[in-house]
């Protein structure tokens, strides 16, 4: 669905590149996470791939369309949910979606169905200028589904949402992905990336440092440890032991053989810990 080779982009039209020599592919039907701190080049890359920024150097094919020769038809097949909402404040939610639906040359989904999906039913006739930031974010997310896109660009889709609404948004992403929609997820939130993504790319200072699945990254960079809580007589004790070191393995076997085990689970590094370890940079 996406193929990028040697992508560069400069806002100053010189050799000060916001992204440089980026190459990656996103397969049909996967959720691909593009992860990095603010200013890393995430939004620039998404801007190029969605046609908001012109292709300056390199090659990029999106949903079968070569961005060296952009065509309007591409926008019928992609959906974009921006982190910053750009809705018409004097129109209601329903009027916004009805207006945007007319911009497509393909059948669109019913605005009220989308409004219900994101939990805004009952607020469809309120002007956007009276909406909270979170409500605007949800409507922007709903708008990105209007044309039932096969390729879906999501920029920080759960930012500023309470846990219940964020859970609804994540469930919608999973459901549409199960239906075959390819998702390009731009975020600095490693928890949502870990939960949703088949593969992730770490980008820092405009360059991709690493691409792999969250599982493989945890196996490669994570500590192989186990937490065990056990009862020795009337005393509850807890140990954290390595599953690799011989001494710790022997100690774990002894604990299991001689004591009542209360809880035991393996410890794995978070994606944020792995990001810092692999790139030497935090996400701030």
PyMOL commands that set and color helices and strands:
alter all, ss='L'
color gray80, all
select helices_A, chain A and resi 42-49+67-69+72-76+93-101+111-117+128-130+133-143+163-178+190-196+214-221+246-258+271-279
alter helices_A, ss='H'
color red, helices_A
select strands_A, chain A and resi 2-9+19-26+31-35+57-62+65-66+78-81+151-155+182-187+199-204+207-212+225-232+235-242+260-267
alter strands_A, ss='S'
color yellow, strands_A
deselect
rebuild
show_as cartoon
